[in-house]
Amino acid sequence: RAAQEANEAYRVGDSDYFKAVPPELAGSDLYESPDASALLLQSVYFSQRGKLERITIKGEERRKAYAHLAAGREPTLADMLLPSVRGEGDAFTDFPVPLRPVHDLLQELKL
């Protein structure tokens, strides 16, 4: 399905719309707007790329989840966002969209 409804919000727990849901959000009644998340991730990545490349991921589970993107070094916030920014794996272009990158970024910023 194409993401044709701009700024539409969808229930996080609906697997028809979201994949890669972080464990702590499974079954959640929260709503998410894929368009807003895509723009957030892109703007943070492109405006802060140099800083993101120097900040390693702190959460142990998240560090493991993104280790494959880091080519043998500690994964960084830039590694976390890069697949979404590049549109890899249909990130934010078709349903279901990956919810994990935006949630993980916000969780890392809280640490």
N, C-alpha and C positions, 0 to 999 in steps of 0.2 A: 504494500500500500504506500502511496506517496503521502508525504506530509504536506497536505494542501491547505489546511486551515491555519493561517498565520496566527501566532500568539495563543493558540488553543492550549488549554491546560488539561492534563490527563491524570487519572488516579495512578499513583506510584505502584500500587499492588496489582495493577492490570498487566498481565504478561503479554497481552496482545499489543501493547504499546511500548513496554520497557523490557530490556534484557540487561544483564550484568547489574542487577540490583544488589547493592551492598547488604550483607546479612542483617544489619541493624534496621534496615528499612523494609524487609520482607513483610508482607501483609499490612503495610502501613496505609492509613487513610489520607495521607498527604497527596497533594496535587503538584504536578511539575509541568512547566512549559518548555518543551524542547528548543524552541526558537530562542527564548531568553537565555537558556543555558548555553547554547552554542555561541551566542554573541558574548556572553560572559567569559567563557573559556578562551575564545579567540582574542578578545581585548586584553585579558590578563596576560596571555602568552606573548602576544606581539608587543605589548608595552613594557613588559617586565622580564623578557626572555633571559637577559644576562643574569639577573638576580635569581630567577627560577632555576637556572643551570647550576647555581652554587648552593642551593638549599636541598639537602637530602630529605627524603621522606622519613618521618619519625615513627609513624605507626607501624608496628611489626607486621601485622596482617597486610597492610597496604604495601609495605616494602616488598613482601613476597609476591604480591599480585603484580607488581610492576617491574620486578627484577629482570624479566626477559627483555625489557626495553633498554636496559642500561649497559649492555655489552660488557659484563664482568665487573663493573664498578657499582658503587652504591647508587640506587635509583634516586633521581631528583624530581622536583615538582615539574620541571620542564619535560622530563620523560613521561610523567603522568599525563600531561596535556597534549603532547605532540600527536598521538593518534587521532584525537578528536579534531585538532586544528587541521590536520592533513585530510580529514574525512575518511580515514581508513576504517574498514569494517562497517561501512554505511553509517558512520557516526553522524547523527543529526541530519541525515538526508532521507532515510526511509524508516518506517516502523518495522519492528520495534527498535527503539533507539537505546544506546547505552546510558544508563543513569549513573553508573559508578563514577566517572571522572569528575563531574561537578560536585557530587556529594563528598568524594575523597578530598578534593581540593579544599572545600570549606572545612572539613574535619582537620586537615593538616594545618590550616591557618589558625585554628583554635589552639593547637598544641604549642 
